[in-house]
Amino acid sequence: MTFSGLGLHLGNLSRLSNAQSRSISPENFTGEKGKGGMAVDGPAAPQARDLGRGWKISPYVVIEPGATFTLADIEGAGAIQQIWMTISRGRLRRSILRIYWDDQALPSVECPIGDFFACGWEEFAQVSSLAVCVNPGRGFNCYWEMPFRKRARVTLENRNEEAQTIYYQINYTLTDVPEDCAYFHAQFRRSNPVPYKEVHTLLDGITGHGHYIGTYMAWGSNNNGWWGEGEIKFFIDGDGEFPTICGTGTEDYFGGAYNFDPRVPWQLANPGASGGPASRYLEFTTPYAGLPQVIRPDGVYKSQQRFGLYRWHIPDPVRFQSDLRVTIQALGWRSGVKEPKYLPLQDDVASVAFWYQTLPTARFPELPAADYLEVD
């Protein structure tokens, strides 16, 4: 039987369901039926003073420094279908999103808000993908399906030294959840820098039955030259020294080729020829993979360039039955020598791993303090 109560697509938009649509926002903190827009007091009451009740009195919340605010606390069974959010001030790396499923004490999602929405460098980058969209005005949108059976609790911690104004809306459904639906997870990690000849670990210590569904990376290059030769590796169900799945290069994993540089394949096909495309990284954003952000302080292939990349395993999830570990190499290219060779890098690499699995959620590594998360 098709489970049409959580989300629809073009193939089942006409299917009827007994699911109940609900939405939580500052205009309806509980999501109760018929309880939206009832505020008589709120942060925008002065602006609505001539209009009265029902006229945008409580469209946002203010989170004080050091405080954690509960964005949503939903009882029952169902699924979060979409999260929209925007933050008017404060550093994104100091705004920590957490999601707890079914009364667990440990979060299944713990991540700085910008990285969660594929925008990890404190600068706007437009993203058009199936799972995440970042739109002008810094409008963050998430479309990952997030089922729950007993309860869903979503919080936001403000680690900034100033109050934050948060506009948000969490759209969800109340409905029965089939036995084979797993729980959404997301974990942030950062290696700054990656130790010499070591790897950046995206995920480790994961136990249970599930599948890996996506990667976001904020990659800062600390060397001149090309930085993306490293291989991503998936160690599945007891793999030891060597993985079951091994990539062929960083840009390959994120759906690109030849340094994300249109000039390179042209040069290979036309050795010794002049002209051709200009040398540059070329941004792109597609449904499943993208390089939506390139920050260029010094020009092409210069140190301190920064990149935002995503890869969603929606049509090709990485399945695991008992455990999973994911790593990526920081590996560049040493040119200007008699025989070019690979160059181990010590880059600033931050990642968010997205996956579904059965409960319970293993304890995540402790999220570092605000100074370690800083991107300036």
Disulfide bonds with the S-S distance in Angstrom:
none
